[in-house]
């Protein structure tokens, strides 16, 4: 793993981010990324601004809409069936001359893996992955039906529009563009569409990494969800964060036991009371600051952008005061300066006049790299002697280097089509399939490029109501992804 902190005083290569636009180009390029000459240039020129052809631009929109209409809701109960979406994606890959494999641990929980050969057999392979499942959506809460894939007002609406059937569609449109034009990436690209990412990934990336590791032979790096999108800071600056880290998953079950009895009688061993007290302590706990190299680099880049003088690498650095100075941009970093534990589910009792003998709760915990022991010790203390706890699901945190050629290519590809943007690294507050692929030695980054207008809050779209993605953003994403994959 690279040490991004070494770059601050000139020791070692400086990672490319916090890019400053070229004044000669800013304001002259089409701000939507959909210039009229798209598709008319020579596609063999990897740096050509015209990029992909019109068919690819049409296909990315159609594929996004089609995938949304295939309901792959994952409630976490094992009933999800990704197979129809997997077969759809596999058919499109086969039309592009690839040989996709459909792989299942559980019937109907289908994954797709295909290798797109590169032009340099000596180059390491690159993993390109997206998941096919989505979280539940209640149609009555939406402006459009969440599984309609409706295209309205220049937007594609529906569950999965940003999480993450848009990226799946970008991958498909890009690979098919290469097949039509005879283009090849330099590195082998292992295209993977997974099941079960929105739950434990036991039927998806974890299964693939455990049972089908040979399909990922040679992959040293991977590109997945959540990075390369437009973040509007409220001050007129467009920030493009690229993910180089993830907090680890620590989902916890709490169990309180007591003496069952009649609701009218005094009971000092009430399981509900014991559980409620523990939950209140967990919810009120203020976790200590823990700054990882990626978070420090993110704070430093944002500080340079806004002219802040405090040094995130210095002893005694006051991160909370610094976040206040960042304003809206603090949202990119604030969730990742600490571990966290949020109570989410409570279960107890079955009748108002019966004190139950047991009460349970679920807590969504997240750990930064190096913070796992602190998390366990803190949960032991906060739950106390009357409440037991155990991990329901646990996954590792990730930290990826910034001073690498792959990182540079991501930055350059964004800057090519969003010259007005400022690029910063960040760490994701949640997790992705990259955790499982990391066990195969794959270094993961979050890079799902989307150029978004003000008013489209990317973060709020995840698991939210009225999830949607602009058509222009999909066009931008295909252009950037094509540029990146052919130059990395």
C-alpha positions as CSV (number, residue, x, y, z in Angstrom):
1,X,0.0,0.0,0.0
2,X,1.3,3.4,-0.9
3,X,1.8,6.1,1.8
4,X,-0.1,9.1,0.5
5,X,1.2,11.3,3.4
6,X,4.8,11.1,2.1
7,X,3.8,13.4,-0.8
8,X,3.0,16.4,1.3
9,X,6.6,17.5,1.8
10,X,8.1,16.2,-1.5
11,X,9.2,12.8,-0.4
12,X,7.9,10.3,-3.0
13,X,5.6,10.8,-6.0
14,X,2.6,13.2,-5.6
15,X,-0.7,11.6,-6.4
16,X,-2.8,13.5,-8.9
17,X,-6.0,15.1,-7.5
18,X,-7.4,18.5,-6.6
19,X,-6.9,19.2,-10.3
20,X,-6.9,22.8,-11.4
21,X,-8.8,23.5,-14.6
22,X,-6.9,24.8,-17.6
23,X,-8.0,28.4,-18.0
24,X,-7.8,28.2,-21.7
25,X,-10.3,25.4,-21.8
26,X,-12.6,26.2,-18.9
27,X,-15.7,27.8,-20.3
28,X,-15.1,26.8,-23.9
29,X,-16.0,23.1,-23.6
30,X,-19.6,22.0,-23.7
31,X,-20.5,21.9,-20.0
32,X,-22.9,19.0,-20.4
33,X,-20.2,16.7,-22.0
34,X,-22.6,16.1,-24.9
35,X,-20.8,18.1,-27.6
36,X,-22.4,18.0,-31.1
37,X,-19.4,16.2,-32.7
38,X,-19.6,13.2,-30.4
39,X,-18.9,10.0,-32.3
40,X,-17.6,11.7,-35.4
41,X,-13.9,11.6,-34.6
42,X,-11.4,8.8,-35.1
43,X,-12.2,6.2,-32.4
44,X,-8.7,4.8,-32.5
45,X,-7.4,8.0,-30.9
46,X,-7.6,7.2,-27.2
47,X,-7.4,10.8,-26.3
48,X,-10.0,12.1,-28.8
49,X,-12.5,14.3,-27.1
50,X,-15.3,13.0,-29.4
51,X,-15.0,9.6,-27.7
52,X,-17.7,7.0,-28.1
53,X,-20.2,6.8,-30.9
54,X,-23.9,7.8,-30.9
55,X,-25.0,4.2,-30.7
56,X,-23.1,3.8,-27.4
57,X,-24.8,6.9,-26.1
58,X,-28.2,5.6,-27.0
59,X,-27.4,2.1,-25.6
60,X,-26.3,3.3,-22.2
61,X,-29.7,5.0,-21.7
62,X,-31.6,2.1,-23.0
63,X,-29.7,-0.5,-20.9
64,X,-30.1,1.6,-17.7
65,X,-33.9,1.7,-18.3
66,X,-34.1,-1.9,-19.2
67,X,-32.1,-3.1,-16.1
68,X,-34.3,-0.9,-13.8
69,X,-37.4,-2.6,-15.2
70,X,-36.0,-6.0,-14.1
71,X,-37.0,-6.1,-10.4
72,X,-34.0,-7.4,-8.5
73,X,-35.0,-6.3,-5.1
74,X,-32.8,-7.7,-2.3
75,X,-34.6,-7.6,1.1
76,X,-31.8,-9.6,2.7
77,X,-34.0,-12.6,3.2
78,X,-32.5,-14.7,0.4
79,X,-35.5,-14.3,-1.9
80,X,-33.9,-12.0,-4.5
81,X,-33.5,-13.4,-8.0
82,X,-30.9,-11.6,-10.1
83,X,-30.9,-14.2,-12.8
84,X,-33.1,-12.2,-15.3
85,X,-30.8,-9.2,-15.1
86,X,-27.7,-11.5,-15.3
87,X,-29.1,-13.1,-18.5
88,X,-29.8,-9.7,-20.0
89,X,-26.3,-8.5,-19.4
90,X,-24.7,-11.8,-20.5
91,X,-26.6,-11.7,-23.8
92,X,-25.3,-8.2,-24.5
93,X,-21.8,-9.3,-23.7
94,X,-22.1,-12.3,-26.0
95,X,-23.3,-10.1,-28.8
96,X,-20.0,-8.2,-28.3
97,X,-18.1,-11.4,-28.9
98,X,-17.3,-12.2,-25.2
99,X,-17.9,-15.5,-23.5
100,X,-19.8,-14.7,-20.3
101,X,-20.0,-17.3,-17.5
102,X,-23.2,-17.4,-15.4
103,X,-22.4,-18.5,-11.9
104,X,-24.6,-19.3,-8.9
105,X,-24.2,-20.4,-5.4
106,X,-27.9,-20.4,-4.9
107,X,-30.4,-21.0,-7.7
108,X,-31.5,-17.7,-9.2
109,X,-28.7,-15.7,-7.4
110,X,-26.7,-15.3,-10.6
111,X,-23.4,-13.6,-11.3
112,X,-21.8,-12.8,-14.7
113,X,-18.1,-12.9,-15.4
114,X,-16.4,-12.2,-18.8
115,X,-12.9,-11.3,-19.8
116,X,-12.3,-8.7,-22.5
117,X,-8.8,-9.4,-23.9
118,X,-6.3,-6.5,-23.9
119,X,-3.6,-5.6,-26.4
120,X,-0.7,-6.1,-24.0
121,X,-0.6,-9.7,-22.7
122,X,2.2,-8.7,-20.2
123,X,0.0,-6.0,-18.6
124,X,-1.9,-6.9,-15.4
125,X,-5.6,-7.3,-15.7
126,X,-8.2,-4.8,-14.4
127,X,-11.4,-5.9,-12.7
128,X,-14.5,-3.8,-13.6
129,X,-17.5,-4.7,-11.4
130,X,-21.0,-3.7,-10.7
131,X,-23.9,-5.3,-8.8
132,X,-27.3,-6.3,-10.2
133,X,-29.4,-6.2,-7.0
134,X,-31.1,-3.2,-5.5
135,X,-32.7,-2.3,-2.2
136,X,-36.5,-2.3,-1.8
137,X,-38.7,0.6,-2.9
138,X,-42.3,1.4,-2.0
139,X,-44.1,2.6,-5.1
140,X,-46.6,4.8,-3.2
141,X,-43.7,7.0,-2.1
142,X,-42.4,7.7,-5.6
143,X,-43.3,10.2,-8.3
144,X,-42.9,7.4,-10.8
145,X,-43.0,3.6,-10.4
146,X,-39.6,2.6,-9.1
147,X,-39.3,-0.3,-11.5
148,X,-40.6,1.6,-14.6
149,X,-37.3,2.8,-15.9
150,X,-39.2,5.8,-17.2
151,X,-37.3,8.5,-19.1
152,X,-38.8,11.8,-18.2
153,X,-37.4,15.4,-18.4
154,X,-34.0,14.1,-19.5
155,X,-33.7,11.7,-16.5
156,X,-33.9,8.0,-16.2
157,X,-36.1,7.2,-13.1
158,X,-36.2,4.1,-10.9
159,X,-34.5,2.0,-8.3
160,X,-31.0,1.3,-9.3
161,X,-30.6,4.4,-11.4
162,X,-27.4,5.3,-9.4
163,X,-27.0,2.2,-7.3
164,X,-25.9,0.9,-9.6
165,X,-27.5,-0.2,-12.8
166,X,-26.3,3.0,-14.4
167,X,-22.7,1.7,-14.1
168,X,-23.7,-1.7,-15.3
169,X,-25.1,0.0,-18.4
170,X,-22.0,2.1,-18.9
171,X,-19.9,-1.0,-18.8
172,X,-22.1,-2.8,-21.3
173,X,-22.3,0.1,-23.7
174,X,-18.5,0.6,-23.6
175,X,-17.6,-3.0,-24.2
176,X,-20.0,-3.2,-27.1
177,X,-18.6,0.1,-28.6
178,X,-15.2,-1.5,-28.6
179,X,-16.5,-4.6,-30.3
180,X,-18.1,-2.5,-33.1
181,X,-15.1,-0.4,-33.8
182,X,-12.3,-3.0,-33.3
183,X,-10.9,-1.2,-30.3
184,X,-9.1,-3.0,-27.5
185,X,-8.0,-1.8,-24.0
186,X,-4.3,-2.3,-23.2
187,X,-5.1,-4.5,-20.2
188,X,-7.4,-7.4,-20.0
189,X,-10.7,-6.2,-18.5
190,X,-12.6,-8.7,-16.3
191,X,-16.2,-7.6,-16.5
192,X,-18.2,-8.8,-13.5
193,X,-21.8,-8.3,-12.5
194,X,-22.6,-9.6,-9.1
195,X,-25.6,-10.7,-7.0
196,X,-26.3,-9.9,-3.3
197,X,-24.1,-6.8,-2.9
198,X,-27.0,-5.1,-1.0
199,X,-26.9,-7.8,1.7
200,X,-24.0,-10.0,2.7
201,X,-22.6,-10.7,-0.8
202,X,-22.5,-14.4,0.2
203,X,-24.2,-15.2,-3.1
204,X,-22.2,-12.6,-5.0
205,X,-18.7,-11.3,-4.7
206,X,-17.8,-13.4,-1.7
207,X,-18.9,-16.6,-3.6
208,X,-16.9,-15.6,-6.7
209,X,-13.7,-14.8,-4.7
210,X,-14.0,-18.1,-2.8
211,X,-15.1,-20.5,-5.5
212,X,-14.0,-18.9,-8.8
213,X,-10.8,-17.1,-8.1
214,X,-9.2,-18.4,-11.3
215,X,-11.6,-16.2,-13.4
216,X,-9.8,-13.1,-11.9
217,X,-6.3,-14.3,-12.5
218,X,-3.9,-11.5,-13.2
219,X,-6.2,-8.8,-11.8
220,X,-4.3,-6.4,-9.6
221,X,-6.7,-3.5,-9.4
222,X,-10.5,-3.1,-9.5
223,X,-12.9,-0.3,-10.3
224,X,-16.4,-0.3,-8.7
225,X,-19.1,2.0,-7.5
226,X,-19.3,5.4,-5.9
227,X,-16.7,7.9,-7.2
228,X,-16.1,10.3,-10.0
229,X,-19.4,12.1,-9.7
230,X,-20.1,15.8,-9.4
231,X,-20.4,17.2,-5.9
232,X,-21.7,20.8,-5.8
233,X,-20.3,22.6,-2.8
234,X,-22.9,25.5,-2.8
235,X,-20.1,28.0,-3.7
236,X,-20.0,27.3,-7.4
237,X,-17.2,24.7,-7.3
238,X,-17.7,21.3,-8.8
239,X,-15.8,18.6,-6.9
240,X,-15.2,15.2,-8.3
241,X,-14.4,12.8,-5.4
242,X,-12.7,9.4,-6.3
243,X,-12.9,6.7,-3.6
244,X,-9.7,5.2,-2.4
245,X,-11.0,3.6,0.8
246,X,-14.0,2.1,2.6
247,X,-15.0,1.7,6.2
248,X,-15.5,-1.9,7.3
249,X,-18.9,-3.4,8.1
250,X,-19.7,-4.4,11.6
251,X,-23.4,-5.3,11.8
252,X,-24.3,-6.2,15.4
253,X,-27.1,-8.1,17.2
254,X,-27.8,-7.1,20.8
255,X,-29.8,-9.5,23.1
256,X,-31.1,-8.6,26.5
257,X,-32.6,-11.2,28.7
258,X,-34.7,-10.7,31.8
259,X,-37.6,-12.2,33.9
260,X,-40.9,-12.5,32.0
261,X,-44.0,-11.5,33.8
262,X,-47.2,-9.6,34.2
263,X,-47.1,-6.0,32.9
264,X,-48.8,-4.7,36.0
265,X,-46.1,-5.8,38.4
266,X,-42.7,-4.2,39.3
267,X,-39.9,-5.9,37.4
268,X,-36.3,-4.8,37.9
269,X,-35.0,-7.3,35.3
270,X,-37.1,-6.1,32.4
271,X,-35.4,-7.1,29.2
272,X,-36.9,-4.2,27.2
273,X,-35.6,-1.7,29.8
274,X,-32.1,-3.3,29.7
275,X,-32.0,-3.2,25.9
276,X,-33.3,0.4,25.7
277,X,-30.6,1.6,28.1
278,X,-27.9,-0.1,26.0
279,X,-29.3,1.3,22.8
280,X,-29.4,4.8,24.2
281,X,-25.8,4.6,25.3
282,X,-24.7,3.4,21.8
283,X,-26.8,6.1,20.1
284,X,-25.4,8.8,22.3
285,X,-21.7,7.7,22.1
286,X,-19.3,10.2,20.6
287,X,-16.5,8.1,18.9
288,X,-13.0,9.5,18.9
289,X,-11.4,10.9,15.8
290,X,-9.3,8.4,13.8
291,X,-7.8,9.8,10.6
292,X,-6.6,7.4,7.9
293,X,-4.2,8.3,5.1
294,X,-7.0,8.6,2.6
295,X,-9.1,10.9,4.9
296,X,-6.1,13.0,5.6
297,X,-5.4,13.4,1.9
298,X,-9.0,14.3,1.4
299,X,-9.0,16.9,4.1
300,X,-5.7,18.4,2.8
301,X,-7.1,18.6,-0.8
302,X,-10.3,20.3,0.3
303,X,-8.2,22.6,2.5
304,X,-6.1,23.7,-0.5
305,X,-9.3,24.3,-2.5
306,X,-10.7,26.7,0.2
307,X,-7.4,28.2,1.3
308,X,-7.5,26.7,4.9
309,X,-4.2,26.9,6.8
310,X,-4.6,24.1,9.3
311,X,-2.6,21.0,8.6
312,X,-4.5,17.7,8.7
313,X,-1.2,15.8,9.2
314,X,-0.1,17.9,12.2
315,X,-0.4,16.6,15.8
316,X,-3.4,18.1,17.7
317,X,-5.3,18.8,14.4
318,X,-8.9,19.8,15.3
319,X,-10.9,18.0,12.6
320,X,-14.3,19.2,13.8
321,X,-13.3,22.8,13.6
322,X,-11.8,22.1,10.2
323,X,-15.0,20.4,9.0
324,X,-17.0,23.5,10.1
325,X,-14.8,25.7,7.8
326,X,-15.3,23.4,4.9
327,X,-19.0,24.1,4.8
328,X,-21.1,21.8,2.6
329,X,-18.0,20.0,1.3
330,X,-17.5,18.5,4.8
331,X,-20.2,16.0,3.9
332,X,-17.6,14.2,1.8
333,X,-15.4,13.5,4.8
334,X,-17.4,13.8,8.0
335,X,-18.8,10.3,8.0
336,X,-15.2,8.8,7.8
337,X,-13.3,10.5,10.5
338,X,-14.6,8.1,13.2
339,X,-16.0,4.7,13.7
340,X,-19.8,4.7,14.0
341,X,-22.7,2.6,15.4
342,X,-26.3,3.4,14.6
343,X,-29.2,1.4,16.1
344,X,-31.6,0.5,13.3
345,X,-33.9,-2.3,14.5
346,X,-35.7,-3.1,17.8
347,X,-37.7,-6.3,18.5
348,X,-39.4,-7.1,21.8
349,X,-42.7,-8.3,23.2
350,X,-46.0,-9.6,21.9
351,X,-48.7,-8.1,24.1
352,X,-49.0,-4.9,26.1
353,X,-49.6,-6.5,29.5
354,X,-46.8,-9.1,29.1
355,X,-43.2,-8.3,30.0
356,X,-41.1,-10.4,27.6
357,X,-38.1,-12.4,28.7
358,X,-36.0,-11.3,25.8
359,X,-35.5,-8.2,23.6
360,X,-33.2,-7.8,20.6
361,X,-31.8,-5.0,18.5
362,X,-29.7,-4.6,15.4
363,X,-26.9,-1.9,15.1
364,X,-25.2,-0.8,11.9
365,X,-21.6,-0.4,12.9
366,X,-18.8,0.8,10.6
367,X,-15.0,0.6,11.3
368,X,-12.1,2.6,9.9
369,X,-8.9,0.8,9.1
370,X,-7.2,0.1,12.4
371,X,-10.4,0.8,14.3
372,X,-11.7,-2.8,14.8
373,X,-10.3,-3.3,18.3
374,X,-11.7,0.0,19.5
375,X,-15.1,-0.9,18.1
376,X,-15.2,-4.2,20.0
377,X,-14.0,-2.7,23.3
378,X,-16.5,0.2,23.0
379,X,-19.4,-2.2,22.4
380,X,-18.4,-4.3,25.4
381,X,-18.5,-1.2,27.6
382,X,-21.7,0.4,26.2
383,X,-23.8,-2.7,26.2
384,X,-22.9,-3.4,29.9
385,X,-23.3,-6.6,31.9
386,X,-27.0,-7.2,31.1
387,X,-26.9,-7.2,27.3
388,X,-25.0,-9.6,25.1
389,X,-23.8,-8.7,21.6
390,X,-22.4,-10.5,18.6
391,X,-21.5,-9.7,15.0
392,X,-24.3,-10.5,12.5
393,X,-22.1,-9.6,9.6
394,X,-18.5,-8.3,9.5
395,X,-16.3,-7.2,6.6
396,X,-12.9,-5.6,6.5
397,X,-12.1,-1.9,5.8
398,X,-10.0,-0.9,2.8
399,X,-7.3,1.6,2.1
400,X,-5.8,2.0,-1.4
401,X,-2.8,4.0,-2.6
402,X,-3.1,7.3,-4.4
403,X,0.3,7.7,-6.0
404,X,-0.3,5.1,-8.8
405,X,-0.6,5.2,-12.6
406,X,-4.2,4.0,-12.3
407,X,-5.1,6.8,-10.0
408,X,-3.5,9.3,-12.4
409,X,-5.5,7.8,-15.3
410,X,-8.8,8.2,-13.4
411,X,-7.9,11.9,-12.7
412,X,-6.9,12.5,-16.3
413,X,-10.0,10.9,-17.7
414,X,-12.3,13.1,-15.5
415,X,-10.3,16.2,-16.3
416,X,-10.6,15.5,-20.1
417,X,-14.4,15.8,-20.0
418,X,-14.9,17.9,-16.9
419,X,-12.1,20.5,-17.1
420,X,-13.9,22.8,-14.6
421,X,-13.9,20.1,-11.9
422,X,-11.7,19.8,-8.8
423,X,-10.7,16.2,-8.1
424,X,-10.2,15.0,-4.5
425,X,-9.7,11.6,-2.9
426,X,-12.2,10.3,-0.4
427,X,-13.1,7.3,1.7
428,X,-16.6,5.8,1.5
429,X,-18.6,5.6,4.7
430,X,-20.1,2.3,3.6
431,X,-18.7,-0.7,1.7
432,X,-18.8,-2.4,-1.7
433,X,-17.9,-5.7,-3.3
434,X,-14.3,-4.4,-3.4
435,X,-13.9,-5.9,0.1
436,X,-14.3,-9.4,-1.2
437,X,-12.2,-9.0,-4.3
438,X,-9.4,-7.6,-2.1
439,X,-8.9,-11.1,-0.8
440,X,-7.7,-12.0,-4.3
441,X,-5.1,-9.2,-4.1
442,X,-7.2,-6.7,-6.0
443,X,-6.7,-3.1,-4.9
444,X,-10.1,-1.4,-5.2
445,X,-11.2,2.1,-6.2
446,X,-14.7,3.7,-6.5
447,X,-15.1,5.2,-9.9
448,X,-18.5,5.5,-11.5
449,X,-18.2,8.8,-13.4
450,X,-21.3,11.0,-13.6
451,X,-21.5,14.7,-14.4
452,X,-24.5,15.9,-12.4
453,X,-26.3,19.3,-12.4
454,X,-27.1,21.1,-9.2
455,X,-30.3,19.8,-7.7
456,X,-29.3,16.1,-8.2
457,X,-27.9,15.0,-4.8
458,X,-25.9,11.9,-5.6
459,X,-25.7,10.7,-2.0
460,X,-29.4,11.2,-1.4
461,X,-30.2,9.0,-4.4
462,X,-28.7,5.9,-2.8
463,X,-31.5,3.9,-1.2
464,X,-33.7,7.1,-1.4
465,X,-37.1,7.9,-2.9
466,X,-37.2,9.1,-6.6
467,X,-33.8,7.7,-7.5
468,X,-32.9,9.0,-10.9
469,X,-29.9,9.8,-13.2
470,X,-29.7,12.4,-16.0
471,X,-29.3,11.1,-19.5
472,X,-26.4,13.6,-20.0
473,X,-24.7,12.1,-17.0
474,X,-24.9,8.6,-18.5
475,X,-23.4,10.0,-21.8
476,X,-20.6,11.6,-19.7
477,X,-20.0,8.4,-17.8
478,X,-19.5,6.3,-21.0
479,X,-17.1,8.8,-22.4
480,X,-15.0,9.0,-19.2
481,X,-15.1,5.2,-18.7
482,X,-14.0,4.5,-22.3
483,X,-11.1,7.0,-22.0
484,X,-10.0,5.6,-18.7
485,X,-10.2,1.9,-19.6
486,X,-8.2,2.4,-22.9
487,X,-5.5,4.5,-21.3
488,X,-5.0,2.8,-17.9
